[in-house]
């Protein structure tokens, strides 16, 4: 029996809440722990000699583990998009019904906001004022163009990973959570210190809005990067995947038809 739209809505909301609380929360906790320690800039993530890439790897793994769990729990219910860029790309490629796009997006943005509020509830005012509730933003010396490119490429590769391991008929079953989660960990490790590796408009929106309410940094001037770049990267990726795999899909369809 197909899950109702209401159940899908709840799944997307809770899944995105998990993503922000554990993923963005890991970034916020890192910054709170680093308070008072020597850092390259006032915005830099890094705890003394143990900082830098090691911190980003830890944050990336936090995202990986929660994404794995969410996919295995909510995948059978809603598909576990938990990312507006994913939903829009699937709709653009005719893999997702238009009537469910808005409910999915609303659930994702609400879930992300609640996730950021939960970070604040756990860490208190320092979570917002020091940790920024894990909100991504271009790092010092990084131009808007570089941040846009990093976000677009990161989401482009995310959609290719999703398409290859979750959408393709030739994908081995049961591996989606692990592969997608580990990709996100790698992406965060590589691009985190460029723009925070948002690659998800909802994941950015939630902390931005909660920071506005709780006295954190005002980063809304950067939001266009984290809204547009992931969507552009995602849509390009899904159409490229369809173009590259069209012959394979047609051959599989012919083989299935011949065997029936």
C-alpha positions in Angstrom: 0.0 0.0 0.0 1.4 3.4 -1.0 2.0 5.7 2.0 -0.4 8.7 2.3 0.9 12.2 1.5 0.5 13.0 5.2 2.9 10.2 6.1 5.3 11.3 3.4 5.1 14.9 4.8 6.0 13.7 8.3 8.8 11.6 7.0 10.4 14.5 5.1 9.9 16.8 8.1 11.5 14.4 10.6 14.2 13.3 8.2 15.3 16.9 7.5 15.1 17.7 11.2 17.5 14.9 11.9 19.8 16.1 9.1 20.1 19.6 10.5 20.2 18.7 14.2 23.0 16.1 13.8 24.8 17.5 10.7 24.6 21.2 11.2 24.7 20.6 15.0 28.1 19.0 14.6 29.4 22.2 13.0 27.9 24.3 15.7 29.4 22.1 18.5 32.8 22.3 16.8 32.7 26.1 16.8 31.5 26.2 20.4 34.3 23.9 21.5 36.8 26.0 19.6 35.8 29.2 21.4 38.9 30.8 22.9 41.3 28.5 20.9 43.7 30.0 18.3 42.2 29.9 14.9 43.2 31.3 11.5 40.2 33.7 11.4 37.3 34.4 13.6 35.0 32.3 11.4 37.4 29.3 10.9 36.5 25.9 12.1 39.5 24.3 13.9 40.4 23.4 17.4 44.1 24.1 18.0 46.5 21.7 16.4 43.6 19.2 15.8 41.6 21.6 13.6 41.3 22.1 9.9 40.5 19.1 7.7 40.1 16.7 10.6 37.2 18.8 11.9 35.6 18.8 8.5 35.9 15.1 8.3 34.2 14.7 11.6 31.4 17.0 10.6 31.1 15.2 7.3 30.8 11.8 9.1 28.1 13.2 11.3 26.2 14.1 8.2 26.9 10.7 6.7 25.7 8.7 9.7 22.4 10.7 10.0 21.7 10.5 6.2 22.3 6.7 6.3 19.8 6.3 9.1 17.3 8.6 7.5 17.4 6.9 4.1 16.9 3.4 5.6 14.1 4.6 7.9 12.2 7.0 5.7 13.3 5.9 2.2 10.5 3.3 1.9 7.9 6.0 3.0 8.8 9.2 1.2 11.9 8.4 -0.7 13.8 10.4 1.9 14.6 13.5 -0.3 15.2 15.7 2.7 16.6 18.3 0.3 14.6 20.7 -1.9 17.2 20.3 -4.7 16.6 16.6 -4.8 12.8 17.0 -5.0 13.0 19.7 -7.7 15.4 17.6 -9.8 13.2 14.5 -9.5 10.2 16.6 -10.5 12.0 18.2 -13.4 13.0 14.8 -14.8 9.4 13.5 -14.4 10.2 11.1 -11.6 8.1 12.9 -9.0 4.5 14.1 -9.2 4.0 17.8 -9.3 1.2 17.8 -6.8 3.6 16.6 -4.1 6.4 19.1 -4.7 5.0 21.9 -2.5 4.2 19.6 0.5 7.6 18.1 0.3 9.3 21.5 0.2 7.2 22.8 3.0 8.0 19.7 5.1 11.8 20.1 4.4 12.0 23.8 5.3 9.9 23.3 8.5 12.0 20.3 9.5 15.2 22.2 8.9 14.0 25.1 11.0 13.0 22.8 13.8 16.4 21.1 13.6 18.1 24.5 14.1 15.8 25.3 17.0 16.7 22.0 18.6 20.4 22.9 18.3 19.7 26.1 20.1 17.7 24.3 22.7 20.7 22.0 23.4 23.5 24.5 23.2 21.8 27.6 24.3 22.7 31.1 23.2 26.3 30.2 22.5 25.0 27.7 19.9 23.7 30.7 17.9 26.2 33.5 18.8 29.3 31.3 18.6 28.3 28.3 16.6 25.9 30.1 14.2 23.7 27.0 14.6 25.9 25.4 12.0 24.8 27.8 9.2 27.0 27.6 6.0 28.5 30.8 4.5 31.4 31.6 2.3 34.6 31.6 4.3 36.9 34.6 4.5 38.7 35.2 1.2 36.1 33.0 -0.7 34.2 35.0 -3.4 30.5 34.5 -4.0 31.4 33.0 -7.4 33.7 30.4 -5.8 31.1 29.6 -3.2 28.4 29.2 -5.9 30.6 26.9 -7.9 31.4 24.8 -4.8 27.7 24.5 -3.9 26.7 23.7 -7.4 29.4 21.0 -8.0 28.7 19.5 -4.6 25.0 19.1 -5.3 25.7 18.0 -8.9 27.8 15.1 -7.6 25.2 14.3 -4.9 22.4 13.9 -7.5 24.7 11.7 -9.7 25.3 9.5 -6.7 21.6 9.4 -5.9 20.7 8.6 -9.5 23.3 5.9 -9.8 22.7 4.1 -6.6 19.0 4.8 -5.9 17.2 5.5 -9.2 19.0 3.2 -11.6 17.4 -0.2 -12.3 21.0 -1.6 -12.5 21.9 -0.4 -9.0 22.6 -3.1 -6.3 19.8 -3.0 -3.7 20.4 -1.9 -0.2 23.4 0.3 -0.8 21.8 3.7 -1.2 22.1 4.9 2.4 25.8 4.0 2.7 26.9 5.3 -0.7 25.0 8.6 -0.4 26.0 9.2 3.2 29.7 8.6 2.5 29.5 10.9 -0.6 28.2 13.7 1.6 31.0 13.1 4.1 33.5 13.4 1.3 31.9 16.6 0.0 31.8 18.2 3.4 35.4 17.3 4.0 36.5 18.8 0.7 34.3 21.9 0.4 33.4 22.7 4.0 36.1 25.3 4.4 35.0 27.0 1.1 31.3 27.7 1.8 30.3 25.3 4.6 29.0 22.7 2.2 25.3 23.4 2.4 24.3 21.6 -0.8 20.7 21.7 0.5 18.6 24.9 0.5 16.5 23.7 3.5 19.6 22.8 5.5 20.8 26.4 5.0 17.4 28.1 5.6 16.7 26.5 8.9 19.8 27.8 10.7 19.5 31.2 9.0 16.0 31.7 10.2 16.8 30.4 13.7 19.8 32.7 13.9 17.6 35.6 13.1 15.3 34.7 16.0 18.0 33.8 18.5 20.7 36.5 18.0 23.1 34.5 15.7 24.8 36.0 12.7 22.8 37.6 9.9 23.8 35.6 6.8 20.8 36.2 4.6 22.9 38.1 2.1 24.5 34.8 1.1 21.2 32.8 0.9 20.8 33.2 -2.8 24.0 31.1 -3.3 22.7 28.3 -1.2 19.3 28.4 -2.8 20.1 28.7 -6.5 23.4 26.8 -6.8 22.2 23.5 -5.4 19.0 23.6 -7.6 21.0 24.4 -10.7 23.6 21.7 -10.0 20.9 19.1 -9.2 18.8 19.7 -12.4 21.9 19.6 -14.6 23.0 16.4 -13.0 19.7 14.5 -13.4 19.5 15.4 -17.1 23.1 14.5 -17.7 22.5 11.2 -16.0 19.4 10.5 -18.2 21.4 11.4 -21.3 24.3 9.2 -20.4 22.2 6.2 -19.4 19.5 6.5 -22.1 21.0 3.6 -24.2 21.4 1.4 -21.2 17.8 2.0 -20.1 16.5 1.4 -23.5 18.4 -1.9 -23.8 17.2 -3.0 -20.4 13.6 -2.2 -21.4 14.0 -4.2 -24.6 15.4 -7.2 -22.8 12.6 -7.1 -20.3 10.1 -6.9 -23.1 11.7 -9.8 -24.9 11.7 -12.0 -21.9 8.0 -11.4 -21.1 
